[in-house]
Amino acid sequence: MTTNTFLNLYSHDFARVAVAIPNCRIADPAFNAAETIALARQAEQQGAVLVAFPELGLSAYTCDDLFHQRALLDACEAALATVVAASAQLSPALIVGLPLRVEHQLFNCAVVIAGGRIQGVVPKSYLPNYGEFYEMRQFSAAENTAISQIQLLGASVPFGTGLLFEVSNLPLLRFHVEICEDVWVPIPPSSFAALAGASVLVNLSASNVVVGKAGYRHQLVAQQSARCLSAYLYTSAGKGESSTDLAWDGQGLIYENGELLAESERFLDSSHLIFGDVDLERLSRERMRQTTFGQSVRRHADEVARFEVVRFELNLPLDKALPLARTVERFPYVPADPKRRDERCTEVYNIQVQALVQRLSASKISKVVIGVSGGLDSTHALLVCAKAMDRLKLPRSNILAYTMPGFATSDRTLQQARQLMQVVGCKAAEIDIRPSCLQMLKDLGHPYAAGQEQFDITFENVQAGERTNHLFRLANFNHAIVIGTGDLSELALGWCTYGVGDHMSHYNVNASVPKTLISHLVRWVAETGAIGYLGSDVLLNVLNTEISPELVPGKAGAGSQPGQITENVIGPYELQDFNLYYILRYGFAPSKVAFLAFSAWQDKTKGNWPHNAEVARNQYDLAAIKRNLAIFLDRFFRTSQFKRSCVPNAPKVGSGGSLSPRGDWRAPSDSEATVWLNDLANIPD
């Protein structure tokens, strides 16, 4: 794959779609057609594949009884012919609104145009006739006719509400069109269209504005896109519609599965467009994953069967780099918006606390044992334990916390562990594991016991296992349970000592929380002063400590800088958490994950890490992304599943964020990583 092809969003099953808000003139179809064509050309320049225009946009919505004037209706068809002719030189498909005479009736219609041809006509299903609306005075509802073909501009074209339009050279783009009121009813036509395979739902609306209506439109469109696991494009009339009794704000919206991709500025004086890059593969995979979507297809088989697919090709802009315009967050587990970040932290923290409270209550155990290293994960787990004791109205001295220095424990982390236990108010103790580790190394005949500096896996795991062994026996002795501290990122990468090691506990509060989110949770506790000013200082020191298992001494021995830097071995957590999110949650191919990562990191202004010093901390080029992704794929798919197949109980925190075999992830322990590593070849060097 060439660099330009790789950097083209259409190579990764995205589609750039546009919503148009043109200025209009009432009963002046020629002017409105010119505005339509001008906006369509602008959309083409931006690489869009689909452009939606407002309801009755070629005539204007507020024509009232003028709709029954032949001169206006003839002019609308002439304007349509102008747009169709212009489309022969345009790449995107266009959806325009106008009144059409069919079988001695007048219908409010959406016309799909592509490549110089009308591909189909969709009449409005539901005509509002309440409040300020009198559409039944001028129009007939779609159900008033049963014909499926009409003659229009000298050609026979499909007609009806059961039409789906598929771009054959972008097959995941199958769209359906409904008109205004159709989405306000209890079961919109687009609901059945989604079950019939439409991934993009389009609404041509006029929709006058009153106080509060803009917010309700957001709710309506967001929920319809979420329920239908689809994208939803909404366009409405703006400047130029009659203000005899109404006002118009020109609100355009693009949602994808409940998430806002783009919104127009309302009340603008000029014609304008908004764009959204829709992830078609994400929608397809969500439908595959959510099996109740398929059940709904079967349950509504009669409605689904009435849809027919109209296929046509478009001239996709594949010959150049076309980067994503949508925001791809560098930290998908950590919301960029400060308010949402705080809400996320509050919810995650409370989920962990509630789960631990339930486990202690059900087991009728009132004490916990936890190893505190002075590092990030055990710090957060200790904070969860403290809050759980508060909730249970038990003294924090029921937390039996132990720091267990080994051969490579640094002075910094040891002091942080001591300070942290003090400010939390738990019962703190210190156990030097070196004597028992030396005895085991001696029993094994390990060279280190004879004075040789052999720092191999056995040397590391003896220490990790000795710590866990002590914790379990301490739990037995004190009628307590051992609280695990390892996080989701470590489970994904297999960065834990199997069995009698940090892999094992009685209950792990962190198992579905990734490292990047734990970092922010600890910072959030520090900034809120939840454990006092001194405690906040300790937490900030922990955050600024290099992540290390501290199992191999540095050159100057214990007490120096760590001899191991975790991220030097397994890659940066910020990249690996990104890879984990898109591979675990969506099952994307590695090449697409790399494209998304490149989109997130290519611009220094796009960082969303909570603090400015960390926003600019790292920038990753495509080579670095590819290199670290290779590490992730091999460790995740080939070497680490056996550890995940028997993890302790732990609360699931996020959607798709658990690697428990009892939760989101069941996989064989002897899988190969070949197919994923082969896909890396699609990423340019």
C-alpha distance (Angstrom), angle and dihedral (degrees) to the residues before:
residue distance angle dihedral
M1 . . .
T2 3.81 . .
T3 3.77 119.6 .
N4 3.81 92.4 -110.6
T5 3.80 91.6 49.8
F6 3.79 91.6 47.3
L7 3.80 91.2 49.9
N8 3.81 92.4 51.2
L9 3.79 112.5 101.3
Y10 3.82 91.9 -144.3
S11 3.82 89.0 64.1
H12 3.80 88.3 65.9
D13 3.82 100.5 47.3
F14 3.77 96.6 -95.6
A15 3.79 122.2 135.2
R16 3.78 124.5 -159.5
V17 3.79 109.1 -139.2
A18 3.78 129.9 -177.3
V19 3.78 137.0 -152.2
A20 3.80 115.8 -154.8
I21 3.80 127.3 -151.3
P22 3.82 104.7 -172.7
N23 3.75 127.4 -176.5
C24 3.78 108.7 -114.5
R25 3.77 140.6 -163.3
I26 3.78 118.7 -141.4
A27 3.81 112.2 -110.4
D28 3.84 92.4 -4.1
P29 3.83 104.2 113.7
A30 3.82 94.4 167.5
F31 3.80 91.6 58.9
N32 3.79 91.7 44.3
A33 3.81 91.5 49.8
A34 3.80 90.3 52.7
E35 3.81 90.7 51.9
T36 3.79 89.6 48.3
I37 3.80 93.2 52.2
A38 3.80 92.9 45.5
L39 3.81 91.6 53.3
A40 3.81 91.2 45.0
R41 3.80 89.7 55.8
Q42 3.80 90.8 50.2
A43 3.79 89.5 50.8
E44 3.80 90.7 50.9
Q45 3.81 90.7 52.5
Q46 3.80 88.4 56.3
G47 3.81 92.7 51.1
A48 3.81 98.1 -107.3
V49 3.79 119.7 162.5
L50 3.82 98.3 -166.0
V51 3.83 132.8 31.4
A52 3.81 124.6 -170.8
F53 3.82 122.6 -159.2
P54 3.84 128.9 -166.3
E55 3.78 128.9 -81.8
L56 3.81 112.5 -79.2
G57 3.79 86.9 -2.8
L58 3.81 95.4 155.8
S59 3.80 92.4 57.0
A60 3.83 101.4 23.0
Y61 3.78 119.7 -111.7
T62 3.81 98.0 -109.7
C63 3.81 98.4 65.5
D64 3.82 91.7 110.8
D65 3.84 110.0 177.1
L66 3.81 90.4 1.9
F67 3.79 84.3 82.2
H68 3.79 87.9 77.2
Q69 3.80 92.9 57.0
R70 3.79 112.5 105.5
A71 3.79 92.8 -147.2
L72 3.79 91.4 60.4
L73 3.80 94.1 44.5
D74 3.80 92.1 49.3
A75 3.81 89.9 48.5
C76 3.81 90.7 51.0
E77 3.80 91.2 54.9
A78 3.80 90.3 47.4
A79 3.81 89.5 50.9
L80 3.80 89.2 49.6
A81 3.80 89.6 53.0
T82 3.81 89.1 52.9
V83 3.80 91.7 52.5
V84 3.82 92.2 46.0
A85 3.81 91.5 51.0
A86 3.80 91.4 48.8
S87 3.81 90.9 49.6
A88 3.80 90.0 66.5
Q89 3.81 86.9 74.9
L90 3.81 95.5 40.4
S91 3.81 128.5 85.9
P92 3.83 102.7 -149.5
A93 3.78 129.0 73.9
L94 3.81 112.3 -114.0
I95 3.80 128.7 -149.3
V96 3.80 114.1 -161.0
G97 3.78 133.2 175.6
L98 3.80 128.3 -132.8
P99 3.83 142.4 138.5
L100 3.82 114.4 -93.2
R101 3.81 131.9 -169.1
V102 3.79 111.8 -132.6
E103 3.80 125.4 169.8
H104 3.82 93.6 -18.8
Q105 3.79 91.8 -50.6
L106 3.79 132.5 101.2
F107 3.80 118.7 -128.0
N108 3.77 132.1 -169.1
C109 3.82 99.2 -129.8
A110 3.78 145.3 -174.0
V111 3.80 114.3 -149.0
V112 3.80 121.2 -156.8
I113 3.80 112.5 -148.4
A114 3.80 129.3 -175.3
G115 3.79 136.1 157.8
G116 3.79 95.7 0.2
R117 3.80 94.0 -51.9
I118 3.78 139.0 96.5
Q119 3.80 105.0 -118.4
G120 3.79 97.0 -173.1
V121 3.81 147.6 -31.5
V122 3.81 124.7 -126.4
P123 3.84 119.5 -164.4
K124 3.80 122.0 -151.3
S125 3.80 113.3 -95.6
Y126 3.81 103.1 -160.8
L127 3.79 121.8 41.4
P128 3.80 115.0 -162.5
N129 3.77 114.1 -136.2
Y130 3.78 102.9 171.5
G131 3.79 136.7 87.1
E132 3.78 109.0 -1.6
F133 3.82 93.7 -11.9
Y134 3.82 124.5 97.9
E135 3.80 102.2 163.6
M136 3.80 95.0 138.9
R137 3.79 86.9 64.8
Q138 3.81 91.0 67.1
F139 3.80 108.3 17.5
S140 3.79 142.9 50.8
A141 3.80 122.0 -134.4
A142 3.80 119.7 -114.7
E143 3.80 91.9 -108.8
N144 3.82 89.9 65.0
T145 3.79 91.7 80.5
A146 3.78 133.9 43.8
I147 3.81 99.7 -165.7
S148 3.80 118.4 120.9
Q149 3.81 101.3 -166.7
I150 3.78 131.2 47.3
Q151 3.78 135.0 -177.2
L152 3.78 110.1 -116.2
L153 3.80 127.6 166.7
G154 3.79 89.9 -12.5
A155 3.79 96.6 -52.2
S156 3.77 136.3 95.8
V157 3.80 108.9 -119.2
P158 3.83 134.5 178.2
F159 3.80 114.7 -95.3
G160 3.80 130.5 -169.5
T161 3.78 147.3 67.4
G162 3.81 93.2 -86.9
L163 3.79 96.6 73.6
L164 3.78 124.2 120.9
F165 3.79 119.8 -173.2
E166 3.80 119.1 -148.0
V167 3.79 127.7 -171.7
S168 3.80 99.7 -139.3
N169 3.81 95.0 -155.5
L170 3.83 89.7 48.9
P171 3.81 98.5 36.6
L172 3.79 97.0 175.9
L173 3.81 86.6 65.4
R174 3.79 103.9 85.0
F175 3.79 112.6 150.0
H176 3.78 138.6 -170.5
V177 3.78 129.6 -159.8
E178 3.79 129.5 -143.6
I179 3.77 129.7 167.5
C180 3.81 129.0 -121.7
E181 3.82 108.2 -78.1
D182 3.80 90.2 36.6
V183 3.82 90.3 82.0
W184 3.83 94.4 46.0
V185 3.81 94.6 64.6
P186 3.84 124.7 91.2
I187 3.82 93.9 -102.7
P188 3.81 110.7 24.4
P189 3.83 118.0 -154.5
S190 3.81 87.6 -118.5
S191 3.82 89.9 66.5
F192 3.79 90.7 66.8
A193 3.80 91.1 39.3
A194 3.80 89.7 57.6
L195 3.80 90.0 51.4
A196 3.81 87.1 51.3
G197 3.80 90.1 56.4
A198 3.79 107.0 -87.1
S199 3.81 108.6 148.0
V200 3.81 95.4 -179.2
L201 3.80 121.9 47.3
V202 3.79 119.1 -163.4
N203 3.78 128.2 -161.6
L204 3.79 121.9 -166.5
S205 3.78 105.1 -161.1
A206 3.78 139.9 169.6
S207 3.82 98.0 -168.9
N208 3.77 114.6 167.1
V209 3.79 116.3 -136.6
V210 3.80 129.2 -110.9
V211 3.78 129.5 163.1
G212 3.81 111.5 -63.8
K213 3.79 96.1 7.9
A214 3.81 95.6 108.5
G215 3.79 91.3 58.9
Y216 3.79 91.7 47.4
R217 3.81 90.7 51.9
H218 3.80 87.8 55.6
Q219 3.80 90.7 52.6
L220 3.78 92.9 45.7
V221 3.80 96.2 49.2
A222 3.80 94.4 39.9
Q223 3.80 92.8 52.4
Q224 3.79 94.7 44.3
S225 3.80 91.4 51.4
A226 3.81 90.8 46.8
R227 3.80 96.4 47.2
C228 3.80 91.8 45.5
L229 3.83 94.2 42.9
S230 3.77 87.5 -130.2
A231 3.75 145.5 112.3
Y232 3.79 115.2 -97.5
L233 3.81 125.0 -156.6
Y234 3.79 117.1 -163.3
T235 3.79 124.9 -175.1
S236 3.79 128.7 174.9
A237 3.78 139.1 -176.6
G238 3.78 121.6 -83.2
K239 3.77 138.2 172.4
G240 3.78 116.5 4.2
E241 3.79 100.8 39.4
S242 3.80 114.2 119.9
S243 3.79 118.1 -84.5
T244 3.81 92.9 -164.1
D245 3.78 89.6 119.6
L246 3.81 104.5 -14.7
A247 3.80 144.4 52.2
W248 3.81 129.5 -140.4
D249 3.78 129.7 -148.7
G250 3.81 104.2 -178.4
Q251 3.79 98.0 -131.9
G252 3.79 116.3 -174.7
L253 3.81 123.4 -174.3
I254 3.79 136.4 -177.6
Y255 3.81 117.6 -169.7
E256 3.79 131.3 176.5
N257 3.80 117.9 -161.0
G258 3.79 91.9 -29.1
E259 3.82 95.6 -43.4
L260 3.80 121.7 113.3
L261 3.81 112.5 -122.8
A262 3.80 99.4 171.7
E263 3.78 141.4 -3.9
S264 3.77 129.3 -171.7
E265 3.75 124.6 -126.5
R266 3.78 106.4 -107.3
F267 3.82 128.2 -129.5
L268 3.81 94.9 23.9
D269 3.79 119.6 162.4
S270 3.80 96.3 -143.9
S271 3.78 134.7 61.6
H272 3.78 111.9 -97.2
L273 3.80 147.3 168.1
I274 3.78 137.2 -139.0
F275 3.80 124.0 -157.0
G276 3.77 135.5 -153.5
D277 3.80 130.1 -175.1
V278 3.79 103.4 -141.0
D279 3.80 118.1 -155.1
L280 3.79 100.2 -138.0
E281 3.79 93.6 179.4
R282 3.79 91.3 54.5
L283 3.81 90.2 55.3
S284 3.79 91.9 47.2
R285 3.80 92.0 49.6
E286 3.78 93.0 47.6
R287 3.79 89.6 55.1
M288 3.81 90.5 47.8
R289 3.80 91.1 49.1
Q290 3.79 97.3 44.3
T291 3.78 99.0 66.3
T292 3.80 93.1 -173.9
F293 3.82 86.6 71.3
G294 3.81 87.8 65.5
Q295 3.79 90.5 46.0
S296 3.79 88.6 55.7
V297 3.80 90.1 52.2
R298 3.81 89.9 56.4
R299 3.78 93.4 43.9
H300 3.80 91.8 53.7
A301 3.79 96.1 37.3
D302 3.83 94.0 135.7
E303 3.80 92.8 55.7
V304 3.79 92.4 43.3
A305 3.81 92.6 50.1
R306 3.79 93.2 61.5
F307 3.80 93.3 66.7
E308 3.78 121.3 96.9
V309 3.79 126.5 -166.0
V310 3.79 122.7 -126.4
R311 3.82 109.9 -160.2
F312 3.78 128.6 -161.8
E313 3.78 138.1 154.0
L314 3.78 127.1 -117.4
N315 3.77 130.4 -158.7
L316 3.79 97.5 -110.0
P317 3.82 117.2 -159.0
L318 3.80 95.0 -117.9
D319 3.81 99.9 139.3
K320 3.79 98.1 80.0
A321 3.77 143.4 40.8
L322 3.79 108.3 -82.2
P323 3.80 108.2 176.9
L324 3.78 123.5 -160.7
A325 3.78 116.5 -85.0
R326 3.81 93.1 -165.4
T327 3.78 120.0 91.2
V328 3.78 114.7 -102.2
E329 3.78 108.6 -165.7
R330 3.78 115.8 -132.2
F331 3.77 89.2 -145.9
P332 3.81 106.6 41.5
Y333 3.81 92.4 177.5
V334 3.83 92.2 53.1
P335 3.83 118.0 60.2
A336 3.79 114.3 -129.5
D337 3.79 95.0 -142.5
P338 3.84 109.5 86.6
K339 3.80 93.8 -139.3
R340 3.80 92.4 50.4
R341 3.81 90.6 45.0
D342 3.78 90.8 56.5
E343 3.80 90.6 46.8
R344 3.82 90.5 49.4
C345 3.79 92.2 49.8
T346 3.79 92.1 48.5
E347 3.79 91.6 50.4
V348 3.81 96.7 44.4
Y349 3.79 92.2 47.2
N350 3.80 91.9 49.4
I351 3.81 92.5 47.5
Q352 3.80 90.1 54.1
V353 3.78 93.0 45.1
Q354 3.80 94.4 46.2
A355 3.80 91.6 49.3
L356 3.80 92.3 51.8
V357 3.81 91.7 45.6
Q358 3.80 89.3 53.5
R359 3.80 93.1 48.2
L360 3.82 92.4 50.5
S361 3.80 92.9 44.7
A362 3.79 93.9 48.5
S363 3.79 94.1 46.8
K364 3.82 91.8 44.0
I365 3.78 88.9 -130.3
S366 3.77 118.5 138.1
K367 3.80 102.2 -174.2
V368 3.78 135.1 67.1
V369 3.79 132.0 -162.7
I370 3.80 118.9 -148.1
G371 3.79 135.1 173.9
V372 3.81 112.1 -133.7
S373 3.80 115.3 -159.9
G374 3.79 100.5 172.7
G375 3.80 88.4 -111.1
L376 3.78 132.1 114.7
D377 3.82 105.8 -92.0
S378 3.80 98.7 45.9
T379 3.79 89.1 45.1
H380 3.77 92.1 58.1
A381 3.81 93.3 42.4
L382 3.81 89.2 53.1
L383 3.82 89.8 52.0
V384 3.81 89.4 52.6
C385 3.81 90.7 50.0
A386 3.81 90.8 50.6
K387 3.79 93.0 52.5
A388 3.82 91.0 45.7
M389 3.81 90.7 55.2
D390 3.78 89.5 49.5
R391 3.80 90.2 51.7
L392 3.80 91.1 49.2
K393 3.81 90.4 47.7
L394 3.78 89.7 -122.5
P395 3.79 125.3 136.7
R396 3.79 116.1 -97.6
S397 3.79 86.5 -126.0
N398 3.82 83.9 79.5
I399 3.79 84.8 76.1
L400 3.79 104.9 87.8
A401 3.78 102.6 -159.3
Y402 3.78 123.3 -173.8
T403 3.74 131.1 -173.3
M404 3.78 111.5 -159.7
P405 3.80 114.4 -166.6
G406 3.79 116.7 -156.5
F407 3.77 137.8 179.7
A408 3.82 94.9 -61.1
T409 3.82 103.9 31.3
S410 3.79 109.1 135.4
D411 3.79 123.6 -135.7
R412 3.80 88.2 -121.7
T413 3.80 97.6 57.9
L414 3.80 92.3 40.2
Q415 3.79 91.2 54.7
Q416 3.80 91.0 45.1
A417 3.80 90.8 52.3
R418 3.80 91.9 50.7
Q419 3.81 93.3 47.0
L420 3.79 92.9 45.8
M421 3.80 94.1 51.9
Q422 3.79 89.4 48.8
V423 3.80 96.6 51.8
V424 3.82 92.6 43.9
G425 3.77 90.3 54.0
C426 3.79 98.0 -132.2
K427 3.78 126.0 142.2
A428 3.80 102.1 -87.6
A429 3.79 129.8 -159.6
E430 3.78 137.9 164.5
I431 3.81 126.8 -140.0
D432 3.79 120.9 -173.8
I433 3.80 103.8 -143.9
R434 3.79 95.8 -172.5
P435 3.83 97.0 93.2
S436 3.80 93.7 51.4
C437 3.82 90.8 43.2
L438 3.79 90.8 51.4
Q439 3.78 89.8 51.0
M440 3.78 91.3 52.6
L441 3.81 92.6 45.9
K442 3.79 87.9 50.4
D443 3.81 91.1 49.7
L444 3.79 88.8 50.9
G445 3.78 92.9 48.8
H446 3.78 89.5 -122.0
P447 3.87 114.5 172.8
Y448 3.82 91.6 -126.5
A449 3.83 89.6 67.8
A450 3.79 87.3 59.7
G451 3.80 93.2 51.1
Q452 3.81 100.5 -93.0
E453 3.83 118.3 134.0
Q454 3.80 97.4 -126.8
F455 3.80 105.9 151.0
D456 3.79 101.6 -178.4
I457 3.80 133.2 146.7
T458 3.80 90.9 -83.4
F459 3.80 90.2 54.7
E460 3.82 90.0 51.8
N461 3.79 97.0 43.5
V462 3.78 94.3 48.2
Q463 3.80 87.6 62.9
A464 3.81 95.5 43.1
G465 3.79 90.6 47.0
E466 3.79 94.1 46.3
R467 3.80 91.0 54.3
T468 3.80 92.4 50.9
N469 3.79 92.2 44.1
H470 3.80 90.2 55.2
L471 3.81 91.9 47.4
F472 3.80 93.9 52.8
R473 3.80 93.5 47.5
L474 3.79 90.2 46.3
A475 3.80 88.4 52.4
N476 3.83 90.3 51.3
F477 3.77 91.5 48.2
N478 3.83 94.6 48.6
H479 3.84 98.9 36.9
A480 3.81 90.2 -115.2
I481 3.80 138.5 126.2
V482 3.80 126.3 -117.0
I483 3.79 114.2 -116.8
G484 3.80 114.5 -144.3
T485 3.80 119.0 -138.9
G486 3.84 105.4 -172.7
D487 3.80 115.7 118.1
L488 3.81 138.1 -139.0
S489 3.81 93.9 -98.4
E490 3.79 91.8 56.0
L491 3.80 91.6 48.6
A492 3.80 90.4 50.7
L493 3.79 92.3 52.0
G494 3.80 96.7 36.9
W495 3.80 89.7 -119.6
C496 3.79 95.1 153.9
T497 3.80 137.4 85.2
Y498 3.79 109.3 -103.3
G499 3.79 122.5 -121.5
V500 3.78 110.3 -18.0
G501 3.77 93.4 32.3
D502 3.79 139.2 67.7
H503 3.83 87.0 -52.7
M504 3.81 90.2 75.9
S505 3.81 135.8 65.0
H506 3.78 140.3 131.3
Y507 3.81 91.6 -105.9
N508 3.81 129.8 -0.2
V509 3.79 116.4 -153.1
N510 3.84 94.3 -175.4
A511 3.80 102.3 47.2
S512 3.81 96.7 109.4
V513 3.80 98.0 34.6
P514 3.84 114.4 95.2
K515 3.78 122.1 -136.0
T516 3.82 95.1 -109.1
L517 3.80 91.1 54.7
I518 3.81 93.0 45.6
S519 3.80 88.1 54.5
H520 3.75 90.6 56.5
L521 3.79 94.2 42.5
V522 3.80 90.0 56.9
R523 3.80 90.6 46.3
W524 3.80 90.1 48.6
V525 3.82 91.3 53.9
A526 3.81 89.4 47.8
E527 3.79 94.3 50.0
T528 3.79 94.0 47.1
G529 3.81 90.7 52.4
A530 3.79 90.1 -130.6
I531 3.81 92.9 156.8
G532 3.78 98.2 30.9
Y533 3.79 135.2 -91.5
L534 3.80 95.0 -69.7
G535 3.78 89.7 48.9
S536 3.81 90.5 52.0
D537 3.80 90.4 54.9
V538 3.80 90.9 51.9
L539 3.80 91.9 49.0
L540 3.79 92.1 50.5
N541 3.80 89.4 50.3
V542 3.80 89.4 52.8
L543 3.79 90.2 51.2
N544 3.80 90.7 52.7
T545 3.81 93.2 51.1
E546 3.80 118.7 105.8
I547 3.81 109.7 -110.1
S548 3.81 109.9 -111.0
P549 3.82 137.6 147.7
E550 3.83 87.0 -138.0
L551 3.78 93.9 -143.4
V552 3.82 98.7 124.3
P553 3.82 118.9 57.3
G554 3.77 120.8 -122.7
K555 3.78 120.6 -120.3
A556 3.79 91.6 -83.4
G557 3.80 93.3 46.3
A558 3.79 129.5 -121.4
G559 3.79 115.0 -7.0
S560 3.80 94.2 38.2
Q561 3.76 129.7 96.5
P562 3.82 110.2 -56.6
G563 3.77 117.7 -81.6
Q564 3.81 89.4 -143.8
I565 3.78 128.5 52.4
T566 3.81 107.1 -166.7
E567 3.78 96.3 -150.2
N568 3.80 91.4 53.5
V569 3.79 87.5 64.7
I570 3.81 106.3 35.5
G571 3.80 100.6 22.5
P572 3.80 132.2 -107.5
Y573 3.79 112.7 -38.8
E574 3.79 91.3 -138.3
L575 3.82 89.7 61.8
Q576 3.79 95.9 37.9
D577 3.81 92.2 49.9
F578 3.80 87.8 50.9
N579 3.82 90.0 51.4
L580 3.80 91.5 46.1
Y581 3.79 93.7 51.8
Y582 3.81 96.2 53.4
I583 3.80 96.4 38.7
L584 3.81 96.5 43.8
R585 3.79 98.7 36.6
Y586 3.81 100.3 38.1
G587 3.79 107.8 12.9
F588 3.80 92.0 -129.7
A589 3.80 120.3 174.2
P590 3.81 114.0 -101.3
S591 3.81 91.6 -112.9
K592 3.80 90.6 58.6
V593 3.80 91.4 46.0
A594 3.81 88.5 52.8
F595 3.82 90.6 49.6
L596 3.80 90.0 51.8
A597 3.81 91.9 46.8
F598 3.79 90.9 49.6
S599 3.81 89.3 49.7
A600 3.81 89.8 51.6
W601 3.80 96.9 47.1
Q602 3.80 104.0 33.0
D603 3.82 93.8 85.7
K604 3.79 119.4 56.6
T605 3.80 90.1 -153.0
K606 3.81 93.3 60.7
G607 3.78 98.2 70.9
N608 3.76 113.2 122.1
W609 3.79 101.4 -176.9
P610 3.79 106.9 137.4
H611 3.79 97.7 -111.5
N612 3.78 128.4 50.8
A613 3.81 94.9 -132.0
E614 3.77 88.9 60.1
V615 3.79 96.8 41.5
A616 3.78 91.0 73.2
R617 3.81 94.9 32.8
N618 3.79 95.6 108.2
Q619 3.78 137.2 10.2
Y620 3.81 118.1 -169.2
D621 3.77 125.6 -154.2
L622 3.80 122.6 -155.7
A623 3.81 92.9 -93.5
A624 3.81 92.3 56.0
I625 3.80 91.4 45.5
K626 3.81 91.2 51.5
R627 3.81 93.7 46.0
N628 3.80 94.8 50.8
L629 3.78 92.5 41.9
A630 3.81 88.5 57.6
I631 3.81 89.2 54.9
F632 3.79 90.8 49.9
L633 3.81 95.1 48.1
D634 3.78 95.3 50.4
R635 3.78 94.4 45.5
F636 3.80 95.5 42.0
F637 3.81 100.7 44.2
R638 3.81 103.8 27.7
T639 3.79 114.0 26.3
S640 3.79 111.5 25.6
Q641 3.79 111.9 45.2
F642 3.83 94.7 92.7
K643 3.80 88.2 65.0
R644 3.79 92.3 51.2
S645 3.81 93.3 47.3
C646 3.80 91.6 72.6
V647 3.78 106.7 30.0
P648 3.83 120.0 149.1
N649 3.79 122.4 -103.9
A650 3.80 113.7 -72.5
P651 3.81 136.2 162.0
K652 3.78 118.9 -100.3
V653 3.78 107.0 -125.9
G654 3.82 108.3 177.7
S655 3.80 136.6 33.3
G656 3.79 107.4 -87.4
G657 3.78 88.5 -1.7
S658 3.78 103.8 121.0
L659 3.80 129.4 92.2
S660 3.79 93.8 -171.9
P661 3.83 114.2 126.1
R662 3.80 85.2 -134.1
G663 3.81 90.9 56.6
D664 3.79 135.9 29.2
W665 3.79 102.3 -19.1
R666 3.79 130.1 55.6
A667 3.79 115.0 163.9
P668 3.81 139.6 149.8
S669 3.78 116.6 -95.3
D670 3.80 92.3 -137.8
S671 3.81 100.0 53.3
E672 3.78 123.1 137.9
A673 3.80 123.7 -129.2
T674 3.82 93.9 -147.8
V675 3.80 100.7 113.3
W676 3.79 92.5 48.1
L677 3.79 93.5 46.3
N678 3.81 90.3 47.2
D679 3.79 89.8 56.8
L680 3.81 88.7 61.1
A681 3.81 86.0 76.7
N682 3.81 87.1 74.2
I683 3.79 89.3 65.1
P684 3.82 111.3 86.3
D685 3.80 117.1 -123.1
